[in-house]
């Protein structure tokens, strides 16, 4: 049915689609035809029904052409009928009260027709607009259906390709993990043993041949020992980072205060003889891996102790805060701090914000911390100012959340 209406609207333009000049011209033509018909019937009707054909013309024009043309038809038809068919003929009789009263029925009927036609014309225009809108919506819906079918076909094709790629990537990942395990084994056994030998022979050289060596040769031997020890620490840190990445999270209820105490005991050898004010607040209990969380605090506290070495007393605070419903644990120190412009490098492997001559380190500790936090479903960030210390914040996933 919508298609047939669409075809008829194309063959016969709606009134609002015609120009104003066309509508008034058609109204004039209909008025002339009505006058001609009444004139042809005049010999039979004589003085009866002078406004009959004019009334029919008004009905036709009001229905099809709108308000303005129907008013024009009413005025012209009334004047023509009054002049030609109402006695005395060939005069416009508005001189007497009887003549005026005799025209009132026609005027009332014409006004009612025009008003009714105007209302029906507006209603039809709205109906046509709704029909055209429905047709457009139907076309749009058909286009959406076609587009959705094409999208579904594309999704099916992409899913097939994705499954194939996942299988390929899985196979590649298995092979890469095997190579990584082989590399880890080589590092842990084949590389660490030569480093121990280098350090041991350099120590023997210092102890047994020290009196025979020049001060410069002894300095070279010390450099050899220092380099081999640094390399050994780097190997250990890389092994820790690798183990953290592969280790499954063994979740259990972990009170962080006890973890912090264990971490402090672990780094006690690095802080002996120093004046450090440890401020440990009441920390929450998290669901997490005790070993990984202990390693996290060892790295953060050792980092804070190292960069407060120039402060007397050094102040290191471990506490918690609430923000937007999240529990945030932080480690704050009054150390040397760093430039926030380089904060994006802070948690990268081998990324250091201070020179090795100033502060020792391998650049792996904070990368390990980041990996532990992520494995627990949390996030970590830092705020600092040069010469005024640094604060490391981290969150962990709530109890019951997947890591």
Buried (B, 14 or more C-beta within 10 A) or exposed (E): EEEEBBEEBEEEEBBEEBEEEBBBBBBBEBBBBBBEBBEEBBEEBEEEBBBBBBBBBBBBBBBBBBBBBBBBBBEBBBEBBBEBBBEEEEEEBEEEEEBEEBBEEBEEBBEEBBEEBBEEBEEBBEEBEEBBEEBEEEEEEEEEEEEEEEEEEEEEEEEEEEEEEEEEEEEEEEEEEEEEEEEBEEBBEEBBEEBEEBBEBBBEBBEEEEEEBEEEBBEBBEEBBEBBBBBBBBBBBBBBBBBBEEBEBEBEEBEBBEBBEBBBEBBEEEBEEEEBEBEBEEBEEBBBBBBBBBBBBBBBBBBBBBBBBEBEEBBBBBBEEEEEEEBBBBBBBBBBBBEBEEBEBBBEBEBBBEEEEEBEBBBBBBBBBBBBBBBBBBBBBBBBEEEEBBBBBBBBBEEEEEB
